[in-house]
Amino acid sequence: MTNQAKPNLRYPACPRVQKIQDFLLVSSFALWAAVLGLSPVLAFHVLMAN
C-alpha cells in the first residue's frame, strides 16, 4: 500500500503543546470541582453570619 498518513490539524503534533493542553484540561476540572465544592460551604457561612 502506498497510503500515507496525513497530519490532522485538530491534533497538534508537538508533545509540548499536548502536555500544555492536558494540564489546562485537568486544571479546569480542578477549578470547577473547587468552585462546586466550596460554594455550599461559603453560602452556609454567609447565611450563618447574619
N, C-alpha and C positions, 0 to 999 in steps of 0.2 A: 504494500500500500504506500501511496505517496502523499497521504493526507498529513498536513502539518497542523499543529495546534496554533490557533490564533489567540493573541493576547486579548483578554477580556478587560474592557475599560472600567467595568464596575468594580473589579477587584484589583487593588494595587499590587504590583509585583515586588515592591520594596519591602523587605522584612521589618525595617524600622517603622515604616508607615503602618504596617499591620499591627505592630506592638502598640503604637500610639492609639490606634483605633480600638484595640482590645482594652487598653487602660481606660479610655474615655467611656466605653460601654459599661465596664464594671463600676467605674466611679459614679456614673449616672444612676445605676441601680442602687448603689450605696447611699447616694444623696436622697433618692426617693424613699428608701427604707428608713433613713433617719428622720425625714420630714413626717412620714406617716406614723412613725413610732413615737416621736416626741410631741406631735400636735395634741393628742389627748391629754398628755401629762401637763403641757403648758396651759391648755384650756381649763383643766381642773384647778391648777394653781391660781389662775386669773379669777375663776369663779369663787374660790375659797378666800381670796384676798378681800373681796368686797364684803 
